[in-house]
Amino acid sequence: MQKIEREQSLPERFAQRPELRWDALFNDLSLFASLCLARLIVRRTLRRQRQERIERLKHLQLASARDEACE
């Protein structure tokens, strides 16, 4: 019974104090922006590491091919 009363009181509380809705909205937007920024940072880092690995592998293959040609 208390749970039902609590659920009914939430919209009433937001209706009485509209700044609570704005606070909740800004908190949600702040969280969303933080998650998007974190995702962007991770994607860029992983892409850079992948490119560096590809470059290292190219140099290793070129070095091994050059050594075989010298023999």
C-alpha positions in Angstrom: 0.0 0.0 0.0 2.8 2.4 0.8 4.4 1.7 -2.6 1.3 2.7 -4.4 1.1 5.9 -2.4 4.7 6.6 -3.1 4.3 6.1 -6.9 1.3 8.4 -6.9 3.1 11.1 -5.0 6.0 11.3 -7.5 4.1 13.0 -10.3 2.4 15.3 -7.7 5.9 16.3 -6.3 7.1 17.1 -9.9 3.9 19.0 -10.6 4.4 21.1 -7.5 8.1 21.9 -8.1 8.8 22.1 -11.9 12.5 22.8 -11.2 12.8 19.2 -10.1 11.9 18.1 -13.6 14.5 20.4 -15.0 17.1 19.1 -12.6 16.3 15.6 -13.5 16.5 16.5 -17.2 19.8 18.2 -16.9 21.2 15.3 -14.9 20.1 12.9 -17.6 21.6 15.1 -20.3 24.8 15.4 -18.4 25.1 11.6 -18.0 24.3 11.1 -21.7 26.9 13.7 -22.7 29.5 12.0 -20.5 28.7 8.6 -21.9 29.0 9.9 -25.5 32.3 11.6 -24.7 33.7 8.4 -23.1 32.6 6.4 -26.1 34.3 8.8 -28.5 37.5 8.7 -26.5 37.5 4.9 -26.5 36.8 4.6 -30.2 39.5 7.0 -31.1 42.0 5.3 -28.8 41.2 1.9 -30.2 41.4 3.1 -33.8 44.8 4.8 -33.1 46.1 1.6 -31.5 44.9 -0.5 -34.4 46.6 1.8 -36.9 49.8 1.7 -35.0 49.7 -2.1 -34.9 49.1 -2.3 -38.6 52.1 0.0 -39.2 54.3 -2.1 -37.0 53.2 -5.3 -38.8 54.0 -3.7 -42.2 57.5 -2.8 -41.0 58.0 -6.3 -39.7 56.9 -7.9 -43.0 59.1 -5.5 -45.0 62.1 -6.3 -42.8 61.6 -10.1 -43.1 61.1 -9.8 -46.9 64.3 -7.7 -47.2 66.3 -10.3 -45.1 65.2 -13.1 -47.4 66.2 -11.2 -50.5 69.7 -10.6 -49.1 70.3 -14.3 -48.6 
